[in-house]
């Protein structure tokens, strides 16, 4: 678990970082992250028991009229960002959660689920 997860590598010889940052107001924060070598890179806010059987199951049941909100920021940069740089991006998310940072290679995302 953690507030963000980032992957770095090279595409056509050029450095790249992709990261997903989770806002603390998200349902079931902090999430568990899932990455595989074949390209899967995802947040799993209800999957903690699947990753660690010692953890209690985390379920999400919405009653009529209830809602849940998941807020993430997706960062795509033409550089190898290290832990410190990704944490600075997380700090920006905390300071300006609704600000569009497209000029920094960031897409703002949020999803609400209502039953």
Secondary structure, DSSP 8 states (H G I E B T S, - for coil): -BSEEEEEEEETTEEEEEEEEE-TTSTTSSBEEEE-TTS-EEEETT-HHHH-TTS--------TT-EEEEEEEEEEESS---HHHHHHHHHHHHH-TT---GGGTEEEEEEEEE-
